[in-house]
Amino acid sequence: MNPSATEYAIDVQKLNKHFGDKHVVNDVSLQVAHGEIFGFLGPNGSGKTTSIRLMCGLLTPDSGTGTCLGYDIIRESAQIKRNVGYMTQRFSYWDDLTIRENLDFIARLYDMPNRRETVDHALESLGLASRADQLTGALSGGWKQRLALAACMLHKPKLLLLDEPTAGVDPTARRDFWEELHRLAAQGISVLVSTHYMDEAERCHKLAYIAYGKLIAQGTAKEVIDSQDLTTWAIHGDRLSELSEQLRTMPGVDQTVVFGSALHASGKDHAALEKAVQQAAAGKDLRIEPIDTGLEDVFIYMMSRSSDNYGMPS
Ligand SMILES: Nc1ncnc2c1ncn2[C@@H]1O[C@H](COP(=O)(O)OP(=O)(O)OP(=O)(O)O)[C@@H](O)[C@H]1O
């Protein structure tokens, strides 16, 4: 199939994967448009890595269909592997080679023509040129992750699959990394990225939330927030954890979470929630205000409502 003729960079329907009796990926369908940054979120062990591996042909689904860059995920996995950039969770380059040597090695693996120019260009475009001769083992987490991105971009893929690329990386390096992702997306490169960071989720064009193998919500951040139809109140003052305990027992309060100096109380029954918050705050030195429900409120809500179906017959 001609990849440029397809509407989506990734288009998969009803993917399923079991490991033993664990239903690790459960009827997952999703589409990633060209030039889109698509965030993949969910608790540890929810099936993000497995889904990514199914989409790029590294694992075969038990059932389901789909294409990645226009190639069939079951029959054309070799073409997919050649055309996507996949950054795994673990940094997998050689510590005792320099940055240039690591990139040169990858270029050899892909049997690339003009290796020297390709590596020079990668070093330049990701700001690695000044460190080209530094040993990889001596690099900070942020620089290692930049090298990993350069390596998976070397063969000029049209799609990047990034599995928690910024885990353990400091905020400045994470910001730089995301600026780079947006530059790539502006050039038409699609990105599917898994993350546990809320600020990163907010930088994605679209999101999907997966728990226990099931996609619970997907869309823009606003669509994901709206899908849960939660109202949220913020409560400021002292002894918030005590108040949180009290609120949780009251009708209309589906969730309480402390965020820094504020307690967020959320619920689906808007009137009952307001009544509960006002009752709980009455006569106390507290400030209460309705606020926009945030992505984090919604993710915590979805996670607490999703049930563990692993090990259950399906
Ligand atoms: N090869 C395998 N054999 C057996 N079980 C596996 C295998 N790979 C993954 N699993 C199990 O499948 C489930 C989903 O794992 P997966 O790595 O896809 O989740 P994840 O969402 O990427 O997690 P994390 O956020 O921790 O990286 C987990 O319970 C994991 O232990």
PDBQT file of the ligand as one rigid body, heavy atoms in Angstrom, charges set to zero:
ROOT
HETATM    1  N1  LIG A 401       5.881 -10.497  27.339  1.00  0.00    +0.000 N 
HETATM    2  C1  LIG A 401       5.018 -10.484  28.348  1.00  0.00    +0.000 A 
HETATM    3  N2  LIG A 401       4.626 -11.635  28.944  1.00  0.00    +0.000 NA
HETATM    4  C2  LIG A 401       3.726 -11.634  29.956  1.00  0.00    +0.000 A 
HETATM    5  N3  LIG A 401       3.144 -10.528  30.450  1.00  0.00    +0.000 NA
HETATM    6  C3  LIG A 401       3.495  -9.345  29.925  1.00  0.00    +0.000 A 
HETATM    7  C4  LIG A 401       4.452  -9.258  28.847  1.00  0.00    +0.000 A 
HETATM    8  N4  LIG A 401       4.595  -7.947  28.509  1.00  0.00    +0.000 NA
HETATM    9  C5  LIG A 401       3.772  -7.260  29.331  1.00  0.00    +0.000 A 
HETATM   10  N5  LIG A 401       3.120  -8.077  30.187  1.00  0.00    +0.000 N 
HETATM   11  C6  LIG A 401       2.123  -7.697  31.193  1.00  0.00    +0.000 C 
HETATM   12  O1  LIG A 401       1.102  -6.990  30.519  1.00  0.00    +0.000 OA
HETATM   13  C7  LIG A 401       0.604  -5.918  31.306  1.00  0.00    +0.000 C 
HETATM   14  C8  LIG A 401       0.709  -4.630  30.519  1.00  0.00    +0.000 C 
HETATM   15  O2  LIG A 401       2.080  -4.274  30.388  1.00  0.00    +0.000 OA
HETATM   16  P1  LIG A 401       2.580  -3.019  29.555  1.00  0.00    +0.000 P 
HETATM   17  O3  LIG A 401       4.070  -2.986  29.672  1.00  0.00    +0.000 OA
HETATM   18  O4  LIG A 401       1.992  -3.045  28.202  1.00  0.00    +0.000 OA
HETATM   19  O5  LIG A 401       1.937  -1.815  30.376  1.00  0.00    +0.000 OA
HETATM   20  P2  LIG A 401       2.306  -0.255  30.397  1.00  0.00    +0.000 P 
HETATM   21  O6  LIG A 401       1.007   0.458  30.420  1.00  0.00    +0.000 OA
HETATM   22  O7  LIG A 401       3.242   0.068  29.304  1.00  0.00    +0.000 OA
HETATM   23  O8  LIG A 401       3.031  -0.092  31.805  1.00  0.00    +0.000 OA
HETATM   24  P3  LIG A 401       4.113   1.013  32.318  1.00  0.00    +0.000 P 
HETATM   25  O9  LIG A 401       3.406   2.340  32.418  1.00  0.00    +0.000 OA
HETATM   26  O10 LIG A 401       4.492   0.484  33.654  1.00  0.00    +0.000 OA
HETATM   27  O11 LIG A 401       5.226   1.005  31.353  1.00  0.00    +0.000 OA
HETATM   28  C9  LIG A 401       1.407  -5.936  32.598  1.00  0.00    +0.000 C 
HETATM   29  O12 LIG A 401       0.658  -6.616  33.567  1.00  0.00    +0.000 OA
HETATM   30  C10 LIG A 401       2.662  -6.700  32.216  1.00  0.00    +0.000 C 
HETATM   31  O13 LIG A 401       3.192  -7.353  33.339  1.00  0.00    +0.000 OA
ENDROOT
TORSDOF 0
